Amino acid sequence: MKKNMGMADRVIRVIIAAVFAVLYFMNIVPGTLGLVLVILGGVFLLTSIISFCPLYLPFGIKTCKSK
């Protein structure tokens, strides 16, 4: 699994995951939609930690600097 996410992409995903968590845990977005946001935030956080997004592969997107 090669890295395909750059630092800016990773930081943006972590920020979005934090916003989703705050929206859910402060009961601003409750219920099913809130749970969907938390799960999506978890996926964003996981992909930013491992620097790999599987959805980038079919489109040939690569935001990291090549060596």
N, C-alpha and C positions, 0 to 999 in steps of 0.2 A: 504494500500500500504506500504509494508515493504521496508526499505532501502536495496539495493543490490549493492551499489557502494561505494568503499573505497575512501579515500582522494586522493591517487595517481591517480586513474582513473578519478576523478572529475577534478583535476588540469590539466591533459593531455587533457581532453575534452575542458576546457576553453581555453587553449593555441591553440588548433586546431581551435576553433571557431574564435579566434582573428586573426590567420593567414589567414583564409578564408575571413574574413571581410577586412583585409588589401589588400589581393590580388584583391578583387572586387573593393573596393573604390579607389585604386590607378590605376585602369584600366589595371592591369596586366592580369587579366582573365575577359574580358568583355562578354557581351551577355548572352545567355541562360545558358552556363556553369557557368558563374559568379553568376547568380541568384540561380542556383541549389546549389552552394557552400555556398551562404549566408543563404539559407533555411536550409541546412544541419548543418551549424554552429549554427543557431538558435536552432535547435533540440538538438545539443550537449550542448549548453549553458543551455537550459531548463532542460535537464536530469541531468546535473551536479548540478543545483540549488536544484532540488527536491531529489537528490541522488537515483534515481530510473530509471532503464533502462528496458523497457518492452521486449526488445529483449533478455535479459538475462534469462527471465523466462522459455522459452521452453528448453533451454540448461542447466538449473540448475546452471548457473554461479552466483557467489556471491563474490565480491571483498572486501566487508567490513568485518571488524573484528566482530566475533559473541560474544555476551555478555553471 
